[in-house]
C-alpha cells in the first residue's frame, strides 16, 4: 500500500492531532523549502517525529519499531555494511532463519529493499522507525570502528623507524616531505581524521610529550583521550598535516595556520589547522567544520516559548541588529546560520563576512576575511553595503570600527546579524558602548540580544529522581524557581497544579549504547528583547546587572533558569547545567 501525502494530511486533520491551520502553514513552508509537508510539521514542532511515524505505521500496515534504547548484536547489524546502511537509512536489527528484519525511514522505498535483499541474500522484512532510532543504530557501527582504527594505527606506528630528538630537529624540508608521504604515516593520519568525523568530534588535538604522542578529540564539548602513540610518529604526523594544509614544512619555531578539506560519502568536512611549537615538538589542533548546514531549526537548537516569539519578531524586521553572545564554542555561529536559513528566501540578498566561513549555504554570498591583504571585518562591511544587500551577517564585532560600521548599516535599512564575546545578554550593551557605540545608537538599532551556552543531552537511558527541600533551597540560590515553574506550566511541560516536589529530574546513566550517559548537545539561552524600559536603562548607562533585573521582571529566563527548565524536561541534568554556566 502506498501512503499519499493527501491521505496522511486528511488523517492528521481528522484525528485532531494537528489543526487545519497548522497543516496549511506546513504546506506553505514545505513548498518554499522543497520538503514533504510531514517534515515541515515535525520541524515546526506541531507533531513529534515518533508520533508521525506511528501514524504512518498504522496507515501503511507496517509495524513500527523503536530502537533508541536497543543495543543491536553487531553480527546482525553488520549484515548490512555501514556505507549501505547510511546511504539508504536502513539498519538490520533482528534475524530469524533466512528472515532479516530491518528498520527504515521509508518502508515504501522498494528499490532500496530490493537492493539490500540482493546484497545480503536474505528475505527482508521492513519495519518503520524514526530518525533518532536510525541515528542510534548507526552510531553502534562506530564503536567497533574505534577498535579497528586503534589496531590499524598501532600496527602502522610500529613500522615507523625511531628518530632521536636531535635528528628530528635537523630534518630538512625534503626529509620531512618524504616522511609525510610514507605509507604508514598517510594511513595513520587518514584513520585519525576518519575516526574523528565518525565520532562527531569538533576538534582534534595532537600533543607531543617526552615519550609519547597523545591524540585527543573534543566530543560534545568535552576533551577525551582517543589514543596514545609512540613518540616516533609525531614528526611524521605533523609533516603530513602540514602538507595537507599547504604549510611550511621546515618552519618549526613559529606557529602556523592553515586549512584543508576532505570528502566522505556523507559530507564534506573542512579542517582548520593550527600548529604551535612546544618543548617536545609541534602541537597541532584541528577544528572540524562540516561544509553544509541543513535541518537545523530554532526549536531543534533549544529555543522555546517566549524566546522563540522574541527572535521571530526581530527576524521580521527589515533593519536593526540581532546579536548573539557567548564564549568560543558555545554555538553562536550555528544560531546565526539557522536564522539566515529562515531568512533565506528568493526575494532577499544575503551577504556575510566571516572568519572563517564555517558552513556553506546556498544563495548566500559568503566572504572570508584575509587581514594579511587588508580584507578585515570593517573593510568587508564597507564593501558589502555597496553590494545592495538586505541582510548582512558579520562573523564577530571585535573593535570600534566594526561596531560603528555595523550600527551604520543597520541604521540605513539593513538587518545585521553578528556575535560578541560577553558572558550574558545584558553584558553586550556595556561592551558595545565600551567599543565606542553611542547609547542612543544602540537603542535605535539593537532588536534582540541572545546569550548562550551548550549543555550535553542525556541519553534515553537515565536515572529519575526528585529534589529534596534542601536541594531545592540550594537550587533557588542560582535561579528563580517560581519563574521557571511558571514557564513550565505556560508551555504545558508540567500540569497547571504542579509544584517542585512532584517534578522529576534525571541523572546520566552509563550503558553499552551510551558510554557516559550523554550524547549530543543543546543550547541554553537568555533572550533579551530591547524593550522601551531596556532602552531607557541603556540611555542612562545602567550596568548589565540593572538591565538583567528589569529584563527578568519582563519575563526573560536567565541561562541557568533555561537550563533548569530543560533539566525539568529531562533533556539534560542539573549537574551539567551548573558545570557549563559556572565555567
LUMDRENLO-765938 format. One record per residue (C-alpha): x, y, z; chain; residue number from 1. Coordinates in nm, 4 decimals, decimal comma. Layout:
BEGIN
          x          y          z   c     k
          X          Y          Z   A   NUM
...
END
This chain:
BEGIN
          x          y          z   c     k
     0,0000     0,0000     0,0000   A     1
     0,1272     0,3465    -0,0909   A     2
     0,0661     0,6337     0,1517   A     3
    -0,0121     0,9544    -0,0357   A     4
     0,0535     1,2978     0,1201   A     5
    -0,3172     1,3788     0,0798   A     6
    -0,4227     1,0683     0,2737   A     7
    -0,1783     1,1474     0,5537   A     8
    -0,2937     1,5096     0,5615   A     9
    -0,6626     1,4108     0,5849   A    10
    -0,5909     1,1603     0,8625   A    11
    -0,3886     1,4136     1,0663   A    12
    -0,6680     1,6728     1,0454   A    13
    -0,9486     1,4213     1,1143   A    14
    -0,7635     1,2796     1,4149   A    15
    -0,7299     1,6266     1,5720   A    16
    -0,3533     1,5799     1,6243   A    17
    -0,2876     1,8991     1,4273   A    18
    -0,5184     2,1768     1,3144   A    19
    -0,6064     2,2570     0,9540   A    20
    -0,4247     2,5907     1,0004   A    21
    -0,1077     2,4076     1,1089   A    22
    -0,1250     2,1837     0,8027   A    23
    -0,1790     2,4825     0,5692   A    24
     0,1216     2,6642     0,7197   A    25
     0,3318     2,3460     0,6940   A    26
     0,2352     2,3058     0,3261   A    27
     0,3435     2,6633     0,2553   A    28
     0,6739     2,6150     0,4384   A    29
     0,7305     2,2769     0,2700   A    30
     0,6795     2,4295    -0,0744   A    31
     0,9376     2,7032    -0,0070   A    32
     1,1978     2,4569     0,1239   A    33
     1,1119     2,1724    -0,1176   A    34
     1,0486     1,9210     0,1614   A    35
     0,7483     1,6965     0,2382   A    36
     0,4617     1,8544     0,4316   A    37
     0,5025     1,5988     0,7129   A    38
     0,8685     1,7021     0,7614   A    39
     0,7637     2,0663     0,7859   A    40
     0,5096     1,9754     1,0580   A    41
     0,7812     1,7978     1,2573   A    42
     1,0421     2,0751     1,2173   A    43
     0,7899     2,3378     1,3334   A    44
     0,7161     2,1329     1,6458   A    45
     0,3472     2,0746     1,5656   A    46
     0,3916     1,6974     1,5996   A    47
     0,6782     1,4783     1,7172   A    48
     0,8555     1,2603     1,4628   A    49
     0,7789     0,9472     1,6678   A    50
     0,4049     1,0256     1,6710   A    51
     0,4115     1,0912     1,2963   A    52
     0,5928     0,7630     1,2270   A    53
     0,3460     0,5665     1,4414   A    54
     0,0571     0,7190     1,2433   A    55
     0,2257     0,6283     0,9136   A    56
     0,2841     0,2779     1,0519   A    57
    -0,0900     0,2315     1,1166   A    58
    -0,1897     0,3707     0,7765   A    59
     0,0649     0,1576     0,5906   A    60
     0,0090    -0,1559     0,7946   A    61
     0,3855    -0,1811     0,8582   A    62
     0,4987    -0,2479     1,2202   A    63
     0,6750     0,0377     1,3999   A    64
     0,9977    -0,0274     1,5970   A    65
     1,1734     0,1981     1,8456   A    66
     1,5475     0,1221     1,8612   A    67
     1,6568     0,4236     2,0689   A    68
     1,7260     0,2098     2,3782   A    69
     1,8407    -0,1073     2,1999   A    70
     2,1909    -0,2482     2,1750   A    71
     2,1977    -0,4418     1,8466   A    72
     2,4111    -0,7546     1,8162   A    73
     2,6988    -0,6400     1,5941   A    74
     2,6909    -0,9694     1,3995   A    75
     2,3363    -0,8780     1,2887   A    76
     2,3976    -0,5030     1,2479   A    77
     2,6974    -0,5698     1,0204   A    78
     2,4935    -0,7909     0,7812   A    79
     2,4224    -0,4598     0,6077   A    80
     2,7586    -0,2847     0,5545   A    81
     2,7751     0,0601     0,7130   A    82
     2,8009     0,2573     0,3830   A    83
     2,4818     0,0882     0,2588   A    84
     2,3054     0,1451     0,5918   A    85
     2,3951     0,5157     0,5898   A    86
     2,3128     0,5691     0,2227   A    87
     1,9682     0,4057     0,2456   A    88
     1,8866     0,4875     0,6125   A    89
     1,8214     0,1198     0,6759   A    90
     1,9585    -0,0927     0,9617   A    91
     1,9368    -0,4657     1,0365   A    92
     1,8311    -0,5399     1,3963   A    93
     1,6843    -0,8937     1,4088   A    94
     1,7460    -1,2172     1,2171   A    95
     1,5272    -1,5281     1,2294   A    96
     1,6392    -1,8050     0,9957   A    97
     1,6549    -1,6517     0,6490   A    98
     1,4378    -1,3537     0,7503   A    99
     1,6093    -1,0228     0,8260   A   100
     1,4058    -0,7501     0,9995   A   101
     1,5260    -0,4052     0,9008   A   102
     1,4267    -0,0667     1,0397   A   103
     1,3954     0,2133     0,7876   A   104
     1,2526     0,5624     0,7477   A   105
     1,0652     0,4839     0,4262   A   106
     0,9290     0,1259     0,4004   A   107
     0,7757     0,2270     0,0649   A   108
     1,1276     0,2521    -0,0818   A   109
     1,1017    -0,0800    -0,2668   A   110
     1,4136    -0,0083    -0,4736   A   111
     1,6313     0,0101    -0,1582   A   112
     1,4690    -0,3017    -0,0106   A   113
     1,5357    -0,4955    -0,3322   A   114
     1,8943    -0,3675    -0,3449   A   115
     1,9618    -0,4735     0,0161   A   116
     1,7941    -0,8114    -0,0497   A   117
     2,0301    -0,8792    -0,3416   A   118
     2,3291    -0,7559    -0,1392   A   119
     2,2733    -0,9751     0,1687   A   120
     2,0863    -1,2743     0,0187   A   121
     1,8099    -1,2804     0,2833   A   122
     1,4354    -1,2131     0,2866   A   123
     1,3878    -0,8521     0,4006   A   124
     1,1037    -0,7668     0,6423   A   125
     1,0748    -0,3846     0,6502   A   126
     0,9777    -0,2046     0,9703   A   127
     0,9103     0,1677     1,0094   A   128
     1,1180     0,3670     1,2583   A   129
     1,2222     0,7287     1,3314   A   130
     1,5439     0,9169     1,2526   A   131
     1,6696     0,9049     1,6140   A   132
     1,6448     0,5248     1,6133   A   133
     1,8388     0,5056     1,2860   A   134
     2,0980     0,7500     1,4183   A   135
     2,1389     0,5470     1,7394   A   136
     2,1763     0,2219     1,5425   A   137
     2,4295     0,3730     1,3010   A   138
     2,6377     0,5009     1,5947   A   139
     2,6882     0,1385     1,7009   A   140
     2,8992     0,0808     1,3893   A   141
     3,1388     0,3417     1,5271   A   142
     3,2083     0,1511     1,8480   A   143
     3,3600    -0,1368     1,6520   A   144
     3,5365     0,1057     1,4204   A   145
     3,7129     0,2615     1,7211   A   146
     3,8862    -0,0694     1,7920   A   147
     3,9528    -0,1178     1,4202   A   148
     4,1191     0,2239     1,3836   A   149
     4,3163     0,1727     1,7055   A   150
     4,4545    -0,1608     1,5829   A   151
     4,5368    -0,0189     1,2398   A   152
     4,7180     0,2836     1,3833   A   153
     4,9092     0,0739     1,6358   A   154
     5,0185    -0,1674     1,3607   A   155
     5,1301     0,1128     1,1266   A   156
     5,3110     0,3089     1,4005   A   157
     5,5248     0,0019     1,4851   A   158
     5,6599     0,0030     1,1295   A   159
     5,7933     0,3589     1,1622   A   160
     6,1611     0,3894     1,2467   A   161
     6,2678     0,5568     1,5701   A   162
     6,4034     0,9118     1,5300   A   163
     6,6101     1,0751     1,8029   A   164
     6,5228     1,4254     1,9226   A   165
     6,8390     1,5744     1,7690   A   166
     6,7684     1,4009     1,4353   A   167
     6,4096     1,5304     1,4355   A   168
     6,5331     1,8873     1,4778   A   169
     6,7838     1,8550     1,1917   A   170
     6,5425     1,7089     0,9329   A   171
     6,5253     1,9358     0,6270   A   172
     6,2246     2,0052     0,4058   A   173
     6,2919     1,7167     0,1633   A   174
     6,3277     1,4691     0,4536   A   175
     6,0008     1,5904     0,6054   A   176
     5,8209     1,5743     0,2700   A   177
     5,9403     1,2177     0,2201   A   178
     5,8249     1,1303     0,5737   A   179
     5,4823     1,2902     0,5073   A   180
     5,4351     1,0670     0,2017   A   181
     5,5386     0,7493     0,3853   A   182
     5,2511     0,4966     0,3552   A   183
     5,2211     0,4200     0,7317   A   184
     5,2042     0,7937     0,8145   A   185
     4,9442     0,8555     0,5422   A   186
     4,7288     0,5699     0,6769   A   187
     4,7600     0,6876     1,0384   A   188
     4,6522     1,0444     0,9529   A   189
     4,3648     0,9246     0,7308   A   190
     4,2473     0,6959     1,0126   A   191
     4,2672     0,9742     1,2737   A   192
     4,0625     1,2111     1,0546   A   193
     3,8042     0,9476     0,9540   A   194
     3,7582     0,8298     1,3111   A   195
     3,7162     1,1908     1,4350   A   196
     3,4442     1,2527     1,1750   A   197
     3,2612     0,9309     1,2699   A   198
     3,2802     1,0219     1,6392   A   199
     3,1401     1,3695     1,5539   A   200
     3,4394     1,5392     1,7161   A   201
     3,4601     1,9184     1,6913   A   202
     3,8397     1,9314     1,7452   A   203
     4,1429     1,7026     1,7216   A   204
     4,4425     1,7695     1,9496   A   205
     4,7801     1,6110     1,8646   A   206
     5,0115     1,6703     2,1619   A   207
     5,3797     1,5623     2,1682   A   208
     5,5373     1,4694     2,5040   A   209
     5,8748     1,3294     2,6047   A   210
     5,7961     0,9605     2,5406   A   211
     5,4635     0,9615     2,3537   A   212
     5,2168     1,1480     2,1345   A   213
     4,8663     1,1890     2,2803   A   214
     4,5667     1,2194     2,0454   A   215
     4,2554     1,3769     2,1955   A   216
     3,9115     1,4505     2,0478   A   217
     3,6640     1,7095     2,1733   A   218
     3,3221     1,5416     2,1610   A   219
     3,0070     1,7127     2,2903   A   220
     3,2291     1,9875     2,4332   A   221
     3,4406     1,7510     2,6454   A   222
     3,8051     1,6745     2,5585   A   223
     3,8689     1,2983     2,5676   A   224
     4,1775     1,0845     2,5106   A   225
     4,1422     0,8954     2,1804   A   226
     4,4734     0,7106     2,1675   A   227
     4,8406     0,7266     2,2641   A   228
     5,1149     0,6665     2,0055   A   229
     5,4909     0,6243     2,0217   A   230
     5,6928     0,9453     2,0023   A   231
     5,8494     0,8326     1,6709   A   232
     5,5240     0,9011     1,4801   A   233
     5,4936     1,2651     1,5955   A   234
     5,7166     1,4375     1,3324   A   235
     5,5587     1,2346     1,0510   A   236
     5,2000     1,3142     1,1559   A   237
     5,2795     1,6862     1,1831   A   238
     5,4558     1,6830     0,8455   A   239
     5,1596     1,5064     0,6812   A   240
     4,9099     1,7578     0,8211   A   241
     5,1356     2,0460     0,7079   A   242
     5,1438     1,9011     0,3544   A   243
     4,7620     1,8736     0,3516   A   244
     4,7321     2,2329     0,4826   A   245
     4,9980     2,3821     0,2480   A   246
     5,2090     2,4966     0,5456   A   247
     5,5877     2,5333     0,5532   A   248
     5,7459     2,2006     0,6443   A   249
     6,0792     2,3482     0,7552   A   250
     5,9235     2,6109     0,9888   A   251
     5,9123     2,4561     1,3360   A   252
     5,9883     2,7603     1,5523   A   253
     5,6829     2,9735     1,4741   A   254
     5,3064     2,8991     1,4899   A   255
     5,1320     2,8445     1,1570   A   256
     4,7668     2,8379     1,0474   A   257
     4,6197     2,6528     0,7516   A   258
     4,3196     2,4715     0,6169   A   259
     4,2253     2,1677     0,4098   A   260
     3,9130     1,9659     0,3351   A   261
     3,8223     1,6027     0,2844   A   262
     3,5077     1,4439     0,1432   A   263
     3,3294     1,1437     0,2957   A   264
     3,0305     0,9603     0,1440   A   265
     2,8034     1,1685     0,3701   A   266
     2,9581     1,5153     0,3728   A   267
     3,2478     1,7483     0,3038   A   268
     3,4461     1,8467     0,6126   A   269
     3,6839     2,1407     0,6314   A   270
     3,9721     2,1239     0,8806   A   271
     4,1109     2,4468     1,0273   A   272
     4,4687     2,3754     1,1364   A   273
     4,6830     2,5496     1,3973   A   274
     5,0402     2,4459     1,4853   A   275
     5,2315     2,5614     1,7947   A   276
     5,5943     2,4839     1,8928   A   277
     5,6252     2,3124     2,2340   A   278
     5,9140     2,1643     2,4313   A   279
     5,8874     1,8195     2,2680   A   280
     5,7762     1,9138     1,9172   A   281
     5,4884     2,0868     1,7422   A   282
     5,1388     2,0596     1,8843   A   283
     4,8593     2,0518     1,6247   A   284
     4,4939     2,1407     1,6829   A   285
     4,2391     2,0893     1,4060   A   286
     3,8834     2,2279     1,4146   A   287
     3,6342     2,0186     1,2143   A   288
     3,3843     2,2262     1,0167   A   289
     3,1115     2,0444     0,8187   A   290
     3,0646     2,2424     0,4986   A   291
     2,6869     2,2068     0,4662   A   292
     2,4324     2,3091     0,7252   A   293
     2,0761     2,1864     0,6917   A   294
     1,7995     2,0544     0,9064   A   295
     1,8515     2,2996     1,1938   A   296
     1,5559     2,4928     1,3313   A   297
     1,5468     2,7339     1,6239   A   298
     1,3349     2,4758     1,8063   A   299
     1,5910     2,1987     1,7488   A   300
     1,8651     2,4284     1,8838   A   301
     1,6704     2,4585     2,2103   A   302
     1,4727     2,7840     2,1773   A   303
     1,1163     2,7699     2,3083   A   304
     0,8183     2,9747     2,4259   A   305
     0,8712     3,3500     2,4607   A   306
     1,2323     3,3130     2,3407   A   307
     1,1102     3,1939     2,0013   A   308
     0,8486     3,4679     1,9744   A   309
     1,1049     3,7390     2,0509   A   310
     1,3509     3,6109     1,7903   A   311
     1,0858     3,5649     1,5192   A   312
     0,9602     3,9195     1,5873   A   313
     1,3144     4,0548     1,5391   A   314
     1,3667     3,8470     1,2229   A   315
     1,0558     4,0040     1,0658   A   316
     1,2198     4,3487     1,0848   A   317
     1,3934     4,4830     0,7761   A   318
     1,6560     4,6777     0,9738   A   319
     1,8320     4,6720     1,3098   A   320
     2,0774     4,4368     1,4827   A   321
     2,0382     4,0857     1,6243   A   322
     2,3352     3,9871     1,8403   A   323
     2,4422     3,6515     1,9850   A   324
     2,6951     3,6374     2,2679   A   325
     2,8949     3,3699     2,4449   A   326
     3,2426     3,2169     2,4619   A   327
     3,4160     3,0339     2,1764   A   328
     3,2436     2,7034     2,1015   A   329
     2,9063     2,7998     2,2502   A   330
     2,7163     2,7593     1,9216   A   331
     2,6808     3,1273     1,8275   A   332
     2,7628     3,0719     1,4601   A   333
     2,5143     2,7831     1,4323   A   334
     2,2435     3,0078     1,5792   A   335
     2,3225     3,2801     1,3241   A   336
     2,3252     3,0342     1,0332   A   337
     1,9882     2,8938     1,1432   A   338
     1,8445     3,2471     1,1398   A   339
     1,9994     3,3041     0,7968   A   340
     1,8341     2,9807     0,6782   A   341
     1,4953     3,1128     0,7963   A   342
     1,5524     3,4475     0,6215   A   343
     1,6960     3,2906     0,3044   A   344
     1,4151     3,3390     0,0528   A   345
     1,4417     3,4296    -0,3186   A   346
     1,3324     3,7902    -0,2587   A   347
     1,6274     3,8936    -0,0369   A   348
     2,0011     3,9368    -0,0903   A   349
     2,2103     3,7984     0,1971   A   350
     2,5843     3,8665     0,2316   A   351
     2,8243     3,7565     0,5041   A   352
     3,1767     3,8469     0,6139   A   353
     3,3245     3,5683     0,8277   A   354
     3,6407     3,4287     0,9874   A   355
     3,6314     3,1526     0,8755   A   356
     3,3374     3,0530     0,6525   A   357
     3,2254     2,7604     0,8688   A   358
     2,9251     2,6360     0,6674   A   359
     2,8449     2,6782     0,3002   A   360
     2,4906     2,7959     0,2283   A   361
     2,3029     2,8068    -0,0998   A   362
     2,2070     3,1546    -0,2304   A   363
     2,4167     3,3310     0,0370   A   364
     2,7194     3,5401    -0,0661   A   365
     2,9903     3,4396     0,1826   A   366
     3,3276     3,6141     0,2169   A   367
     3,6184     3,5122     0,4391   A   368
     3,8355     3,7863     0,5868   A   369
     4,2066     3,7968     0,4996   A   370
     4,3741     4,0514     0,7298   A   371
     4,7165     3,9957     0,5704   A   372
     4,5925     4,1575     0,2473   A   373
     4,3691     4,4162     0,4152   A   374
     4,0335     4,2346     0,3938   A   375
     3,9100     4,2788     0,7519   A   376
     3,5618     4,2787     0,9057   A   377
     3,5475     4,6585     0,8808   A   378
     3,6686     4,6826     0,5175   A   379
     3,4383     4,3926     0,4284   A   380
     3,1310     4,5657     0,5747   A   381
     3,2158     4,8851     0,3839   A   382
     3,2113     4,6903     0,0593   A   383
     2,9051     4,4814     0,1480   A   384
     2,6803     4,7846     0,1985   A   385
     2,7612     4,8886    -0,1612   A   386
     2,6502     4,5430    -0,2840   A   387
     2,2789     4,6145    -0,2240   A   388
     2,2236     4,3532     0,0498   A   389
     1,9060     4,3228     0,2548   A   390
     2,0685     4,1159     0,5292   A   391
     2,4315     4,1249     0,6446   A   392
     2,5978     3,8742     0,8755   A   393
     2,9223     3,9855     1,0414   A   394
     3,1115     3,6930     1,1969   A   395
     3,2219     3,8922     1,5008   A   396
     3,2214     4,2520     1,6248   A   397
     3,5752     4,2933     1,7576   A   398
     3,6660     4,6622     1,7518   A   399
     3,5431     5,0205     1,7433   A   400
     3,5462     5,0484     1,3632   A   401
     3,3472     4,7273     1,3100   A   402
     3,0810     4,8200     1,5666   A   403
     3,0453     5,1660     1,4106   A   404
     3,0022     5,0235     1,0599   A   405
     2,7583     4,7523     1,1789   A   406
     2,5426     5,0137     1,3519   A   407
     2,5514     5,2422     1,0467   A   408
     2,4499     4,9520     0,8233   A   409
     2,1546     4,8702     1,0483   A   410
     2,0511     5,2387     1,0518   A   411
     2,0483     5,2528     0,6709   A   412
     1,7931     4,9799     0,6120   A   413
     1,9868     4,6566     0,6609   A   414
     1,9202     4,3727     0,9035   A   415
     2,2578     4,2967     1,0655   A   416
     2,3346     3,9696     1,2478   A   417
     2,6576     3,9367     1,4463   A   418
     2,8318     3,7964     1,7549   A   419
     3,0091     3,9364     2,0601   A   420
     3,2200     3,7803     2,3326   A   421
     3,0318     3,8566     2,6570   A   422
     2,9050     3,6359     2,9392   A   423
     2,5405     3,7456     2,9363   A   424
     2,2862     3,9089     2,7067   A   425
     2,2772     4,2270     2,9154   A   426
     2,6595     4,2354     2,9140   A   427
     2,6539     4,3053     2,5396   A   428
     2,5235     4,6589     2,5986   A   429
     2,8175     4,7954     2,8054   A   430
     3,0537     4,6037     2,5734   A   431
     2,9167     4,7867     2,2681   A   432
     2,9418     5,1212     2,4469   A   433
     3,2958     5,0368     2,5619   A   434
     3,3860     4,9809     2,1931   A   435
     3,2680     5,3325     2,1101   A   436
     2,8992     5,2880     2,0254   A   437
     2,6846     5,5792     2,1419   A   438
     2,3986     5,4704     2,3747   A   439
     2,1356     5,6403     2,1556   A   440
     2,2611     5,4418     1,8524   A   441
     2,2473     5,1125     2,0454   A   442
     1,8884     5,1972     2,1442   A   443
     1,7990     5,2759     1,7821   A   444
     1,9456     4,9594     1,6305   A   445
     1,9550     4,6648     1,8754   A   446
     1,6421     4,4483     1,8429   A   447
     1,7264     4,1368     2,0439   A   448
     2,0395     4,0075     2,2213   A   449
     2,0932     3,6354     2,2808   A   450
     2,3416     3,4790     2,5237   A   451
     2,4052     3,1076     2,5024   A   452
     2,5986     2,8006     2,6165   A   453
     2,5814     2,4340     2,5112   A   454
     2,4883     2,1556     2,7543   A   455
     2,5147     1,7826     2,6892   A   456
     2,1924     1,5907     2,6271   A   457
     2,1065     1,2911     2,8425   A   458
     2,0703     0,9570     2,6648   A   459
     1,7309     0,7855     2,6708   A   460
     1,8519     0,5519     2,9483   A   461
     1,8741     0,7766     3,2570   A   462
     1,8136     0,7773     3,6320   A   463
     1,4977     0,9512     3,7568   A   464
     1,4765     1,1370     4,0915   A   465
     1,3078     1,4322     4,2649   A   466
     1,4757     1,7130     4,4585   A   467
     1,4664     1,7266     4,8370   A   468
     1,3723     2,0506     5,0171   A   469
     1,7404     2,1158     5,0911   A   470
     1,8345     2,0647     4,7238   A   471
     1,5517     2,2937     4,6122   A   472
     1,6700     2,5599     4,8555   A   473
     2,0227     2,5319     4,7179   A   474
     1,8992     2,5481     4,3561   A   475
     1,6954     2,8591     4,4426   A   476
     2,0238     3,0447     4,5101   A   477
     2,1055     3,0107     4,1390   A   478
     1,7643     3,0528     3,9773   A   479
     1,4185     3,1979     4,0389   A   480
     1,2310     2,8676     4,0648   A   481
     0,8869     3,0346     4,0682   A   482
     0,9712     3,1983     3,7358   A   483
     1,0870     2,8659     3,5866   A   484
     0,7768     2,6849     3,7149   A   485
     0,5520     2,9466     3,5507   A   486
     0,7304     2,8905     3,2195   A   487
     0,6963     2,5107     3,2515   A   488
     0,3229     2,5472     3,3144   A   489
     0,2768     2,8036     3,0348   A   490
     0,4352     2,5646     2,7835   A   491
     0,2392     2,2694     2,9270   A   492
     0,5554     2,0777     3,0195   A   493
     0,4052     2,0145     3,3662   A   494
     0,0388     2,0188     3,4813   A   495
    -0,1071     2,3534     3,5922   A   496
    -0,1253     2,2382     3,9559   A   497
     0,2313     2,1016     3,9752   A   498
     0,4911     2,2097     4,2283   A   499
     0,8635     2,1321     4,2510   A   500
     0,8169     1,8418     4,4901   A   501
     0,6459     1,6425     4,2143   A   502
     0,8706     1,7372     3,9209   A   503
     1,1218     1,4748     3,8123   A   504
     1,4841     1,5384     3,7213   A   505
     1,7344     1,2957     3,5711   A   506
     2,0962     1,1894     3,6144   A   507
     2,3166     1,0301     3,3471   A   508
     2,3308     0,6525     3,3478   A   509
     2,6062     0,4798     3,1536   A   510
     2,5041     0,1973     2,9221   A   511
     2,6537    -0,0090     2,6429   A   512
     2,4992     0,2206     2,3853   A   513
     2,5844     0,5433     2,5736   A   514
     2,9234     0,5341     2,7427   A   515
     2,8918     0,8256     2,9881   A   516
     2,5151     0,8816     2,9831   A   517
     2,5285     1,1818     2,7476   A   518
     2,5089     1,2111     2,3708   A   519
     2,4725     1,5321     2,1675   A   520
     2,4229     1,8892     2,2870   A   521
     2,1516     2,1528     2,3041   A   522
     2,1635     2,5233     2,3820   A   523
     2,0582     2,7053     2,6966   A   524
     1,9764     3,0691     2,6337   A   525
     1,8735     3,4059     2,7618   A   526
     1,6945     3,6173     2,5032   A   527
     1,6826     3,9895     2,5807   A   528
     1,4432     4,1987     2,3683   A   529
     1,5372     4,5676     2,3666   A   530
     1,2048     4,6990     2,5003   A   531
     1,1140     5,0558     2,5945   A   532
     1,2224     5,0064     2,9568   A   533
     1,5524     4,8454     2,8484   A   534
     1,6136     5,1387     2,6099   A   535
     1,5620     5,3778     2,8990   A   536
     1,8232     5,1931     3,1061   A   537
     2,0719     5,1980     2,8158   A   538
     2,0292     5,5734     2,7755   A   539
     2,1053     5,6098     3,1491   A   540
     2,4250     5,3978     3,1045   A   541
     2,2917     5,1403     3,3517   A   542
     2,5008     4,8373     3,4412   A   543
     2,4387     4,4917     3,2945   A   544
     2,3064     4,3772     3,6352   A   545
     2,0455     4,6534     3,6354   A   546
     1,9414     4,5637     3,2795   A   547
     1,9130     4,1950     3,3770   A   548
     1,6863     4,2764     3,6748   A   549
     1,4392     4,4651     3,4546   A   550
     1,4565     4,2028     3,1759   A   551
     1,3724     3,9267     3,4262   A   552
     1,0745     4,1285     3,5506   A   553
     0,9581     4,1427     3,1873   A   554
     0,9743     3,7627     3,1576   A   555
     1,3304     3,6785     3,0475   A   556
     1,4680     3,3464     3,1683   A   557
     1,8375     3,3651     3,2538   A   558
     2,0667     3,0993     3,1068   A   559
     2,0727     2,8980     3,4282   A   560
     1,6914     2,9225     3,4557   A   561
     1,6600     2,7993     3,0984   A   562
     1,8952     2,5162     3,1974   A   563
     1,6703     2,4231     3,4924   A   564
     1,3726     2,4359     3,2510   A   565
     1,5464     2,1869     3,0178   A   566
     1,6520     1,9686     3,3131   A   567
     1,2853     1,9518     3,4208   A   568
     1,2029     1,8429     3,0633   A   569
     1,4501     1,5561     3,1035   A   570
     1,6803     1,6868     2,8284   A   571
     1,9861     1,7368     3,0496   A   572
     2,0956     1,7135     3,4134   A   573
     2,1178     1,9904     3,6721   A   574
     2,4845     1,8978     3,7270   A   575
     2,5569     1,9582     3,3577   A   576
     2,3776     2,2950     3,3627   A   577
     2,5725     2,4128     3,6679   A   578
     2,9005     2,2878     3,5173   A   579
     2,8509     2,4799     3,1951   A   580
     2,7188     2,8043     3,3427   A   581
     2,9924     2,8197     3,6079   A   582
     3,2742     2,7646     3,3542   A   583
END
